[in-house]
Amino acid sequence: ETDSLFPASRTDTFIQPFRGLFQMILVLGIGGSFPYGFHISVINYPSVHIRKFINETWIERHGSPLHPETIMLLWSFIVSVYGIGGFLGSICCGKYQTEQINNFFLVECQMCTNLIMLVAALFMAFSKTAKSFEMILVGRFLYGIGTGFSLNIHPQYVGEISPKKLRGFTNSTVAVFLTLGKLTGQVIGLREILGSEALWPWLLASSGLSALVQLVTLPFFPDSPSYLLIQKGNEEACRKAIRKLWGEGDHQAEIDDIMKEKVTMTSTKTLRVLEVIKERSLRWQLYILMTVMTTLQLCGINAIYFYSFEVFHTAKFEEYLIPYVSLGVGLCECLSSILYSYIPYSVSHFCLQDNLGPFCFLIFLGILALSAIFIYLYLPETKGKSIMEIKAEFNKLNFGKKETSVTENSFPKEQLFCTKL
Ligand SMILES: *[C@@H]1O[C@H](CO)[C@@H](O)[C@H](O)[C@H]1NC(C)=O
């Protein structure tokens, strides 16, 4: 039935055998890093409605309104309890992986995660009806736990199901789905779609849909080949899984590779956190990982998502424009992550086998430094300026100094009359 999607005459001989792999990447992404990205961006949009809701439920229960600061505190807690859940989820997942390494079922673990996400979605959907903001808190916490799990499982899973030559690409799909999730959150969070006062519980619950899709489709896909071979010792099942994912053909070389991996795995011991820190041979990997992670966290992109309203408000953007401005940020991030997935020499490719290891980071460092210089040189100061002035600044760059007034009035007028659905 899937054949009709890929008419034989136009079938790319390279893509075609890997149809199973691509389908599985899609399914893994939808329930993997996609919801993580979704929850980062989506929480902004119902911010006003939820704060009002907290106030109203409090008045109903106790007869008096809450202090604005208390409302803000509760709201911040709703935003950040996701991170706490994510932290706990990651730790649990890591513990589970190291302790039960011999019978670790990626598929089953991912299915459990989906169930957690569905429960969270139910909490969200009925929070307003039940007049309970505590349910939003619980739902958000459960979402955090779920994504903490799936964000650990997803990269490992896509790495294990892909042949070596495609591993760089498949690993980068994790980032692609993450940014797609952010973008989706931003689109359906617009007040014209689900970000309205009437529909915000459904906005927060909509993430259950991706969990449901994965829950239903994942059982049709095989377990990871290396899991089947290394942990279960079932070479036939491994061969079958590989054929299902990579098509017919001779995959003996890859199977031999997994076998080699098995030999090295039985001779390695699992390291504790402290041992990892002390281990000399992992020193630079650790430094690099920490640098990359801190850069990612410190570059402010998540702050933009969590508090985009406040950030852009401070930058003096008109209120009604903010959702669209942050949508633009999301779009840029999404595009760049897709572009990166086409860079043939991805990080994982370099850091396994080749001697080029440290140099690949120089490439990225170069890219980062260039973008930093670029931004420093070209991004105009936005503080205290209206959107028109900022536009004018950009026009100076775009068109040279003379034509600054050309597009002055080109802002779509209909946005001025946004409906309050
Ligand atoms: C809470 O509700 C009361 C009564 O409707 C209102 O006066 C007050 O401004 C609200 N507080 C906030 C922070 O919205």
PDBQT file of the ligand as one rigid body, heavy atoms in Angstrom, charges set to zero:
ROOT
HETATM    1  C1  LIG A 501      -7.911  38.870  39.883  1.00  0.00    +0.000 C 
HETATM    2  O1  LIG A 501      -9.317  39.054  39.831  1.00  0.00    +0.000 OA
HETATM    3  C2  LIG A 501      -9.760  40.274  40.403  1.00  0.00    +0.000 C 
HETATM    4  C3  LIG A 501     -11.274  40.272  40.409  1.00  0.00    +0.000 C 
HETATM    5  O2  LIG A 501     -11.807  39.988  39.150  1.00  0.00    +0.000 OA
HETATM    6  C4  LIG A 501      -9.198  41.446  39.623  1.00  0.00    +0.000 C 
HETATM    7  O3  LIG A 501      -9.591  42.670  40.201  1.00  0.00    +0.000 OA
HETATM    8  C5  LIG A 501      -7.666  41.330  39.632  1.00  0.00    +0.000 C 
HETATM    9  O4  LIG A 501      -7.104  42.342  38.818  1.00  0.00    +0.000 OA
HETATM   10  C6  LIG A 501      -7.223  39.979  39.111  1.00  0.00    +0.000 C 
HETATM   11  N1  LIG A 501      -5.800  39.874  39.269  1.00  0.00    +0.000 N 
HETATM   12  C7  LIG A 501      -5.024  39.601  38.247  1.00  0.00    +0.000 C 
HETATM   13  C8  LIG A 501      -3.560  39.581  38.530  1.00  0.00    +0.000 C 
HETATM   14  O5  LIG A 501      -5.453  39.361  37.139  1.00  0.00    +0.000 OA
ENDROOT
TORSDOF 0
